[in-house]
Amino acid sequence: MKRSVAEIITEQIINRLEEGNIPWRKPWNGEANAPRNLITGKPYRGINAFLLACTGFSSPYFLTFKQVQEKGGLVKEGARSFPVVFWSTVTTEDRETGDEKNIPFLRYYRVFSIEQTTLPVPELPQVEREFNAIEEAERIVDEMPMRPEIRTGEAKAYYVPLFDYINMPRKALFHSDAEYYSALFHELGHSTGHSSRLARKGVMESGYFGSHDYSKEELVAEMTAAFLCGECGIDSKTIDNSAAYIRGWIKALKSKDNKNLVITAAGAAQKAYDFILNRKPEEMKDAA
C-alpha cells in the first residue's frame, strides 16, 4: 500500500529520535551550516530543516538526483536519499458553483547530500561569535576522571558509547558560553553510563525511543547537566531550559509511574554528577 507523505515524514522523525537526535533542541548557531539546496542556495525550512540537519553530514548542501546529473556528478553506490516535503495545489471545479478552486496537498521529492555524490564539496564561510571560557566549567571538564575524548567533527552534540567519545559543535557556534557548557555537561552525563565508569543500563543497552530506559537516560543526562550548571554558577535561564526539556520527556513517557521514574533518574544523575566531580566514595555516600 502506498504510504502518505505524513506517514513517510513521521517515520523519518521517529528514526531520528531512535538514533538519539532531538532536532528541535539545538542551542548552537546552525545558520551558517543550515541545510540548503546547492543549486538555488536557499535554505530548507520547517520540518525539512529539522530532518536534513539530522542526517549526519558535515556539508549542508543537498541536491536532487537530477541536479546531481546536471552538475556532471554521480550518486555514490548504496547512497540513501532523504525526503523533502512541500505544499502544492491542484485546480479543480467546484461541483456546486462551477467555479475553479485551488486545493492544497502535500507532496515530496528526494534529495542526496553532496557528500553522497562525486561532486566537489564547497567550503562555507563560518559565522561565529567570540567564545569566552567559564573558568569553573573548564575546570570541571578538565578534571573529570576517565573523561572520554571530545571531538568537534560535526555541528551536532552526541555521545557514542561504542567508541567512548563525545562530539560537540565548535564553541563559537553556540548562542552563549553557558549553553555550550550545558550541552557538553549533558553529553558528559551520558558518558558516565559507560561500562568503564558507572555502567548504566540506559547507555550500555540501546533502547528504543519512548521506552522506559531510553527516556530515563535522557532525564539522567539533562539532570546531570542542570546539577553541573548549578555547581559552576551558570545562569538560571540555562537551568530553566533543562527543566523544560525534562518536562517534555516526561510527557512523552508511556509509563504510568512517572513520579518514580523522575526520582530514580535524579538518583542516577546525582551519581553521575559526583563521578564527574571526582568525589570520594564517602562524599558520594553523604550526597546520596
BAPA-444786 format. One record per residue: residue number from 1; residue in three letters; x, y, z of N, C-alpha, C in turn. Coordinates in pm, whole numbers, plus 50000, padded with zeros to 5 digits. Example, Ala and Ser with C-alpha at 12.3 -4.5 7.8 and 13.67 -1.06 7.14 Angstrom:
2
guke|zanu|n.u|n.v|n.w|ca.u|ca.v|ca.w|c.u|c.v|c.w
1|ALA|51319|49431|50780|51230|49550|50780|51320|49670|50780
2|SER|51285|49775|50708|51367|49894|50714|51290|50003|50787
***
This chain:
288
guke|zanu|n.u|n.v|n.w|ca.u|ca.v|ca.w|c.u|c.v|c.w
1|MET|50085|49881|50000|50000|50000|50000|50088|50125|50000
2|LYS|50053|50222|49916|50130|50344|49907|50110|50428|50033
3|ARG|50222|50471|50092|50214|50550|50214|50192|50698|50183
4|SER|50128|50768|50276|50106|50911|50260|50236|50985|50293
5|VAL|50241|51111|50252|50357|51194|50284|50373|51206|50435
6|ALA|50261|51224|50505|50265|51238|50651|50327|51114|50716
7|GLU|50291|50996|50665|50346|50872|50720|50495|50862|50696
8|ILE|50538|50903|50578|50681|50898|50544|50761|50991|50634
9|ILE|50712|51113|50653|50782|51210|50735|50780|51171|50882
10|THR|50667|51118|50930|50658|51071|51068|50762|50962|51094
11|GLU|50775|50871|50998|50875|50765|51011|51015|50823|51019
12|GLN|51043|50926|50938|51174|50991|50942|51202|51050|51079
13|ILE|51102|51116|51137|51119|51177|51269|51146|51071|51375
14|ILE|51066|50964|51373|51084|50856|51470|51223|50796|51457
15|ASN|51269|50776|51333|51403|50722|51312|51509|50811|51374
16|ARG|51494|50944|51356|51592|51037|51413|51592|51028|51565
17|LEU|51472|51021|51623|51462|51013|51768|51519|50882|51821
18|GLU|51498|50773|51748|51554|50644|51788|51706|50645|51784
19|GLU|51761|50729|51695|51907|50742|51686|51963|50835|51793
20|GLY|51873|50893|51873|51917|50982|51979|51924|51127|51937
21|ASN|51877|51162|51820|51880|51300|51772|51751|51370|51808
22|ILE|51761|51481|51878|51645|51563|51912|51661|51694|51835
23|PRO|51612|51701|51710|51645|51813|51623|51596|51949|51669
24|TRP|51489|51954|51751|51439|52085|51792|51508|52134|51918
25|ARG|51605|52059|51970|51685|52107|52084|51825|52135|52031
26|LYS|51853|52258|51998|51979|52292|51933|52025|52430|51977
27|PRO|52103|52440|52088|52141|52570|52140|52260|52634|52070
28|TRP|52303|52578|51956|52414|52638|51883|52364|52701|51753
29|ASN|52445|52788|51699|52407|52861|51578|52425|52771|51456
30|GLY|52315|52733|51397|52323|52648|51279|52301|52723|51149
31|GLU|52295|52857|51158|52261|52935|51040|52360|52913|50927
32|ALA|52490|52919|50959|52592|52905|50854|52590|52766|50795
33|ASN|52553|52667|50877|52554|52529|50832|52413|52475|50811
34|ALA|52315|52564|50795|52178|52520|50776|52165|52445|50644
35|PRO|52093|52333|50642|52075|52258|50517|52018|52346|50407
36|ARG|52075|52337|50287|52029|52419|50175|52052|52347|50043
37|ASN|51982|52390|49941|51999|52331|49809|52123|52390|49744
38|LEU|52205|52306|49686|52330|52352|49627|52306|52444|49508
39|ILE|52205|52416|49428|52182|52492|49305|52121|52629|49335
40|THR|52015|52632|49416|51947|52759|49444|52013|52837|49558
41|GLY|52084|52765|49646|52146|52830|49761|52048|52861|49872
42|LYS|51919|52830|49852|51818|52862|49952|51815|52756|50063
43|PRO|51806|52800|50190|51797|52703|50300|51660|52636|50303
44|TYR|51656|52511|50346|51529|52442|50364|51461|52496|50489
45|ARG|51329|52490|50491|51254|52548|50600|51166|52443|50667
46|GLY|51113|52481|50785|51019|52396|50855|51076|52259|50889
47|ILE|50993|52156|50872|51032|52021|50908|51150|51972|50825
48|ASN|51165|52025|50702|51277|51984|50617|51411|52021|50680
49|ALA|51417|52140|50741|51540|52183|50807|51576|52089|50921
50|PHE|51474|52047|50999|51498|51955|51109|51550|51820|51059
51|LEU|51481|51765|50961|51514|51631|50914|51652|51625|50849
52|LEU|51682|51721|50763|51810|51718|50693|51927|51751|50786
53|ALA|51901|51829|50892|52006|51861|50988|52048|51739|51068
54|CYS|51963|51636|51071|51992|51516|51149|52054|51404|51065
55|THR|52088|51431|50941|52139|51324|50854|52285|51291|50883
56|GLY|52355|51379|50955|52491|51348|50998|52602|51391|50905
57|PHE|52569|51465|50798|52672|51508|50704|52731|51643|50747
58|SER|52860|51662|50720|52927|51786|50757|52885|51900|50666
59|SER|52866|51871|50538|52826|51975|50444|52675|51996|50449
60|PRO|52627|52120|50439|52484|52146|50443|52415|52134|50307
61|TYR|52491|52103|50201|52435|52108|50066|52368|51977|50026
62|PHE|52248|51990|49966|52172|51876|49916|52127|51904|49773
63|LEU|52107|51795|49697|52061|51806|49558|51967|51691|49527
64|THR|51882|51711|49427|51803|51601|49375|51892|51517|49284
65|PHE|51845|51398|49251|51921|51311|49161|51945|51380|49027
66|LYS|51842|51448|48978|51853|51518|48850|51954|51631|48858
67|GLN|51956|51703|48968|52052|51813|48984|52196|51761|48989
68|VAL|52214|51646|49050|52348|51585|49052|52393|51555|48909
69|GLN|52304|51497|48831|52336|51465|48692|52365|51591|48610
70|GLU|52284|51695|48632|52303|51819|48557|52435|51886|48591
71|LYS|52486|51862|48711|52616|51917|48751|52731|51828|48706
72|GLY|52698|51717|48639|52802|51628|48589|52854|51530|48692
73|GLY|52778|51508|48798|52822|51416|48903|52743|51286|48904
74|LEU|52782|51198|48994|52716|51070|49011|52682|51052|49159
75|VAL|52571|50984|49186|52538|50946|49322|52615|50819|49355
76|LYS|52680|50817|49469|52762|50702|49507|52675|50579|49531
77|GLU|52732|50465|49499|52659|50338|49512|52614|50317|49656
78|GLY|52490|50278|49673|52436|50249|49805|52387|50369|49882
79|ALA|52398|50490|49823|52355|50612|49893|52203|50612|49909
80|ARG|52157|50655|50026|52014|50660|50056|51966|50805|50050
81|SER|51858|50831|49980|51806|50966|49966|51719|51003|50086
82|PHE|51685|51132|50096|51606|51184|50207|51487|51264|50152
83|PRO|51369|51251|50214|51251|51321|50162|51249|51468|50202
84|VAL|51203|51551|50111|51179|51693|50136|51034|51720|50097
85|VAL|50956|51775|50189|50813|51795|50164|50782|51939|50127
86|PHE|50675|51958|50052|50631|52092|50017|50483|52088|49984
87|TRP|50420|52206|49997|50278|52217|49965|50261|52257|49819
88|SER|50169|52191|49751|50136|52226|49614|49984|52241|49605
89|THR|49937|52283|49491|49792|52299|49473|49747|52235|49343
90|VAL|49624|52194|49339|49564|52143|49216|49436|52223|49192
91|THR|49416|52264|49071|49297|52342|49036|49184|52249|48992
92|THR|49069|52266|49052|48954|52182|49019|48827|52267|49016
93|GLU|48720|52210|48969|48594|52283|48959|48503|52250|49076
94|ASP|48450|52353|49137|48357|52334|49247|48227|52271|49193
95|ARG|48186|52158|49249|48069|52085|49198|47940|52164|49214
96|GLU|47934|52249|49315|47811|52323|49342|47803|52453|49263
97|THR|47912|52529|49260|47910|52661|49195|47967|52660|49055
98|GLY|48047|52558|49022|48112|52555|48891|48236|52641|48883
99|ASP|48267|52712|48992|48387|52796|48994|48513|52712|49013
100|GLU|48624|52765|48963|48752|52698|48985|48801|52726|49127
101|LYS|48864|52628|49186|48921|52647|49319|49052|52570|49330
102|ASN|49140|52621|49412|49271|52558|49433|49269|52477|49562
103|ILE|49305|52350|49551|49308|52260|49667|49454|52231|49703
104|PRO|49497|52266|49824|49635|52237|49863|49653|52090|49898
105|PHE|49768|52036|49867|49801|51900|49909|49953|51888|49927
106|LEU|49991|51794|50010|50131|51777|50047|50201|51682|49950
107|ARG|50317|51724|49901|50396|51641|49812|50538|51632|49867
108|TYR|50617|51543|49807|50757|51536|49848|50844|51492|49731
109|TYR|50972|51527|49742|51072|51475|49650|51192|51432|49734
110|ARG|51290|51371|49672|51401|51316|49749|51533|51382|49708
111|VAL|51620|51400|49808|51748|51466|49784|51862|51383|49842
112|PHE|51982|51412|49794|52104|51350|49844|52197|51457|49898
113|SER|52274|51423|49999|52380|51513|50043|52487|51516|49935
114|ILE|52551|51630|49918|52659|51639|49821|52772|51542|49855
115|GLU|52782|51505|49984|52884|51409|50026|52853|51267|49977
116|GLN|52730|51246|49933|52692|51116|49878|52713|51111|49726
117|THR|52773|51216|49672|52796|51223|49528|52944|51239|49499
118|THR|52977|51240|49370|53117|51260|49328|53149|51408|49305
119|LEU|53054|51497|49333|53075|51640|49314|53167|51696|49422
120|PRO|53247|51799|49391|53332|51861|49493|53246|51933|49596
121|VAL|53290|51927|49721|53215|51989|49831|53267|52130|49855
122|PRO|53184|52233|49832|53230|52371|49851|53247|52405|49999
123|GLU|53338|52498|50027|53359|52542|50163|53256|52648|50200
124|LEU|53225|52657|50329|53128|52754|50377|53196|52858|50464
125|PRO|53157|52984|50452|53208|53084|50547|53150|53056|50685
126|GLN|53231|53067|50788|53188|53038|50923|53138|53164|50993
127|VAL|53012|53157|51041|52956|53268|51118|52969|53232|51264
128|GLU|53062|53293|51333|53091|53256|51471|53101|53381|51558
129|ARG|53076|53362|51686|53092|53471|51781|53215|53443|51867
130|GLU|53256|53541|51942|53372|53522|52031|53330|53438|52151
131|PHE|53407|53334|52178|53377|53246|52291|53464|53285|52410
132|ASN|53401|53295|52527|53472|53327|52650|53454|53212|52748
133|ALA|53561|53142|52776|53554|53024|52862|53509|53061|53003
134|ILE|53429|52973|53063|53389|52987|53203|53486|52902|53285
135|GLU|53565|52968|53365|53678|52902|53432|53636|52779|53512
136|GLU|53533|52791|53594|53493|52678|53678|53441|52562|53595
137|ALA|53369|52593|53486|53320|52487|53397|53435|52416|53329
138|GLU|53535|52491|53285|53653|52430|53223|53725|52339|53321
139|ARG|53733|52383|53446|53800|52301|53548|53727|52168|53568
140|ILE|53592|52173|53571|53513|52051|53588|53538|51955|53473
141|VAL|53540|52007|53352|53563|51922|53235|53704|51864|53238
142|ASP|53803|51948|53266|53943|51904|53265|53971|51800|53372
143|GLU|53905|51811|53486|53937|51724|53599|53846|51602|53609
144|MET|53755|51585|53516|53669|51465|53519|53757|51341|53504
145|PRO|53746|51246|53596|53827|51124|53584|53781|51038|53466
146|MET|53877|50978|53398|53848|50888|53286|53759|50955|53181
147|ARG|53782|51083|53159|53695|51157|53068|53707|51105|52925
148|PRO|53595|51092|52854|53602|51046|52715|53663|51153|52626
149|GLU|53708|51114|52509|53762|51209|52411|53650|51302|52366
150|ILE|53682|51429|52347|53585|51528|52299|53629|51573|52160
151|ARG|53546|51545|52059|53577|51580|51921|53486|51694|51873
152|THR|53524|51756|51762|53444|51864|51704|53429|51844|51553
153|GLY|53403|51722|51511|53395|51691|51368|53265|51733|51301
154|GLU|53157|51743|51379|53027|51777|51323|52961|51885|51406
155|ALA|52867|51958|51345|52791|52060|51418|52673|51994|51488
156|LYS|52701|51889|51565|52600|51815|51639|52660|51773|51772
157|ALA|52576|51763|51875|52622|51718|52006|52569|51578|52032
158|TYR|52660|51482|52056|52617|51346|52085|52732|51267|52150
159|TYR|52695|51155|52213|52792|51065|52275|52782|50929|52209
160|VAL|52895|50868|52179|52899|50736|52115|52957|50634|52215
161|PRO|52870|50554|52280|52919|50458|52381|53017|50355|52326
162|LEU|52993|50308|52203|53077|50202|52147|53223|50243|52140
163|PHE|53249|50366|52100|53386|50416|52087|53421|50516|52197
164|ASP|53329|50538|52286|53351|50623|52404|53408|50760|52368
165|TYR|53335|50835|52287|53376|50972|52260|53254|51061|52247
166|ILE|53276|51191|52270|53172|51292|52258|53204|51379|52137
167|ASN|53102|51410|52059|53120|51509|51952|53044|51635|51992
168|MET|53108|51750|51975|53047|51878|52007|53065|51975|51891
169|PRO|52965|52061|51865|52987|52172|51771|53098|52262|51825
170|ARG|53163|52336|51739|53266|52428|51786|53208|52527|51885
171|LYS|53286|52566|51984|53239|52652|52093|53177|52781|52042
172|ALA|53240|52841|51940|53196|52972|51891|53062|52965|51818
173|LEU|53011|52844|51789|52884|52830|51721|52764|52843|51815
174|PHE|52789|52829|51946|52679|52833|52042|52630|52975|52063
175|HIS|52501|52986|52094|52441|53118|52115|52501|53187|52237
176|SER|52544|53109|52335|52606|53166|52454|52707|53066|52509
177|ASP|52800|53116|52591|52900|53029|52653|52832|52929|52745
178|ALA|52729|52975|52818|52659|52889|52913|52593|52771|52842
179|GLU|52536|52796|52723|52468|52688|52651|52567|52585|52598
180|TYR|52689|52628|52567|52791|52531|52527|52818|52434|52642
181|TYR|52841|52488|52761|52873|52400|52873|52754|52314|52913
182|SER|52633|52368|52903|52515|52289|52934|52504|52168|52841
183|ALA|52528|52191|52711|52524|52082|52614|52636|51981|52638
184|LEU|52756|52032|52669|52868|51942|52697|52844|51862|52823
185|PHE|52790|51927|52927|52761|51855|53051|52657|51745|53027
186|HIS|52560|51771|52938|52460|51670|52904|52528|51545|52846
187|GLU|52621|51567|52754|52690|51453|52691|52785|51385|52789
188|LEU|52851|51463|52875|52935|51403|52979|52850|51318|53073
189|GLY|52727|51364|53099|52635|51286|53181|52608|51151|53118
190|HIS|52581|51149|52988|52563|51021|52918|52688|50933|52932
191|SER|52805|50994|52918|52930|50915|52917|52957|50846|53049
192|THR|52900|50896|53160|52922|50829|53288|52857|50692|53292
193|GLY|52763|50667|53201|52697|50537|53197|52777|50429|53128
194|HIS|52894|50465|53072|52980|50367|53004|53024|50258|53100
195|SER|53055|50139|53048|53093|50024|53130|53219|50051|53212
196|SER|53304|50140|53165|53428|50171|53237|53405|50271|53351
197|ARG|53281|50323|53361|53251|50421|53465|53139|50369|53556
198|LEU|53015|50413|53534|52907|50371|53622|52821|50259|53564
199|ALA|52849|50218|53439|52779|50105|53375|52627|50115|53389
200|ARG|52573|50222|53338|52429|50245|53348|52356|50174|53234
201|LYS|52246|50111|53267|52173|50029|53170|52128|50109|53049
202|GLY|52085|50232|53070|52035|50313|52960|52139|50347|52856
203|VAL|52268|50336|52893|52377|50361|52800|52430|50232|52742
204|MET|52445|50130|52825|52504|50004|52782|52409|49921|52696
205|GLU|52278|49939|52716|52180|49866|52636|52099|49967|52556
206|SER|52102|49956|52424|52030|50052|52341|51880|50035|52359
207|GLY|51809|50145|52384|51664|50140|52400|51597|50213|52286
208|TYR|51474|50179|52259|51402|50246|52152|51337|50372|52207
209|PHE|51310|50467|52118|51251|50593|52160|51117|50569|52229
210|GLY|51100|50635|52345|50977|50621|52420|50984|50510|52523
211|SER|51087|50425|52516|51099|50318|52614|51138|50376|52749
212|HIS|51115|50300|52854|51145|50343|52990|51294|50376|53004
213|ASP|51381|50284|52960|51526|50302|52976|51578|50420|52895
214|TYR|51528|50435|52772|51573|50544|52685|51537|50678|52747
215|SER|51412|50691|52788|51364|50816|52844|51434|50847|52976
216|LYS|51455|50746|53057|51524|50767|53185|51665|50817|53161
217|GLU|51735|50761|53065|51872|50803|53037|51878|50949|52993
218|GLU|51780|50994|52913|51777|51135|52875|51753|51224|52997
219|LEU|51668|51179|53087|51644|51254|53210|51771|51259|53295
220|VAL|51840|51148|53305|51965|51143|53383|52067|51242|53327
221|ALA|52085|51241|53196|52185|51328|53133|52149|51475|53152
222|GLU|52021|51509|53137|51983|51650|53149|51985|51697|53294
223|MET|51950|51610|53387|51959|51646|53528|52105|51664|53569
224|THR|52191|51577|53517|52334|51591|53544|52383|51727|53495
225|ALA|52341|51764|53374|52379|51894|53318|52329|52007|53407
226|ALA|52206|51997|53455|52150|52101|53542|52228|52111|53672
227|PHE|52263|51996|53730|52343|51995|53854|52478|52064|53833
228|LEU|52545|52029|53723|52677|52083|53695|52671|52232|53661
229|CYS|52566|52274|53593|52548|52417|53566|52535|52493|53698
230|GLY|52457|52436|53790|52443|52498|53921|52574|52501|53996
231|GLU|52653|52396|53983|52783|52387|54051|52876|52500|54011
232|CYS|52875|52537|53882|52969|52640|53837|52901|52775|53815
233|GLY|52778|52790|53868|52714|52920|53868|52663|52968|53734
234|ILE|52632|52876|53643|52578|52917|53513|52436|52967|53533
235|ASP|52397|53070|53459|52272|53143|53482|52149|53053|53483
236|SER|52047|53101|53552|51926|53023|53575|51849|52994|53447
237|LYS|51868|53078|53343|51796|53054|53217|51832|52918|53161
238|THR|51960|52881|53170|52004|52751|53121|51939|52639|53203
239|ILE|51929|52660|53335|51864|52561|53421|51716|52550|53382
240|ASP|51652|52664|53354|51511|52661|53312|51494|52584|53182
241|ASN|51589|52600|53089|51584|52526|52963|51592|52376|52989
242|SER|51678|52339|53085|51690|52197|53120|51559|52146|53179
243|ALA|51497|52227|53264|51372|52185|53326|51263|52166|53221
244|ALA|51257|52258|53124|51157|52247|53018|51182|52122|52934
245|TYR|51308|52093|52909|51344|51974|52831|51303|51848|52906
246|ILE|51329|51846|53035|51292|51731|53117|51141|51711|53117
247|ARG|51065|51821|53131|50918|51810|53130|50869|51753|52998
248|GLY|50935|51793|52890|50896|51741|52759|50914|51592|52750
249|TRP|51021|51541|52809|51043|51396|52805|50943|51323|52893
250|ILE|50909|51383|53008|50813|51318|53096|50680|51300|53026
251|LYS|50636|51401|52950|50510|51393|52878|50512|51284|52773
252|ALA|50632|51254|52720|50642|51154|52614|50643|51012|52667
253|LEU|50660|50996|52799|50671|50863|52856|50535|50793|52862
254|LYS|50537|50665|52839|50414|50587|52845|50396|50521|52982
255|SER|50501|50525|53061|50493|50466|53193|50392|50541|53280
256|LYS|50314|50469|53360|50217|50532|53448|50283|50586|53574
257|ASP|50405|50540|53603|50471|50580|53726|50579|50682|53697
258|ASN|50542|50795|53638|50639|50897|53602|50711|50955|53723
259|LYS|50638|50970|53834|50699|51027|53953|50816|50940|54000
260|ASN|50797|50811|54003|50903|50721|54045|51020|50727|53948
261|LEU|50991|50741|53820|51097|50748|53720|51184|50871|53743
262|VAL|51122|50984|53773|51197|51106|53798|51286|51090|53920
263|ILE|51234|51026|54024|51311|51005|54146|51434|50918|54119
264|THR|51415|50807|54050|51528|50718|54021|51626|50783|53924
265|ALA|51575|50861|53829|51663|50931|53736|51746|51034|53809
266|ALA|51685|51104|53905|51757|51204|53982|51867|51139|54065
267|GLY|51840|51019|54120|51942|50948|54196|52059|50909|54108
268|ALA|52029|50862|53986|52135|50826|53892|52214|50950|53849
269|ALA|52143|51063|53832|52209|51187|53794|52302|51235|53905
270|GLN|52261|51215|54031|52347|51252|54144|52477|51172|54140
271|LYS|52467|51044|54109|52588|50960|54099|52677|51005|53984
272|ALA|52614|51040|53871|52691|51087|53756|52760|51219|53789
273|TYR|52687|51307|53855|52740|51438|53899|52860|51419|53990
274|ASP|52846|51329|54089|52956|51301|54181|53077|51241|54109
275|PHE|53050|51154|54013|53160|51091|53937|53237|51197|53860
276|ILE|53167|51284|53791|53233|51387|53710|53316|51480|53798
277|LEU|53265|51510|53919|53338|51597|54011|53446|51523|54088
278|ASN|53457|51391|54063|53562|51309|54125|53554|51312|54278
279|ARG|53432|51300|54329|53414|51296|54472|53452|51160|54527
280|LYS|53502|51159|54648|53543|51034|54712|53418|50954|54749
281|PRO|53431|50821|54764|53317|50736|54797|53238|50784|54916
282|GLU|53307|50830|55023|53237|50874|55141|53160|51004|55114
283|GLU|53216|51090|55027|53145|51213|54990|53022|51180|54908
284|MET|53036|51083|54817|52925|51042|54733|52814|50983|54818
285|LYS|52851|50909|54923|52752|50849|55011|52674|50956|55086
286|ASP|52747|51059|55134|52683|51166|55207|52586|51246|55121
287|ALA|52620|51255|54990|52540|51337|54899|52420|51261|54844
288|ALA|52417|51129|54861|52311|51048|54801|52177|51074|54869
***
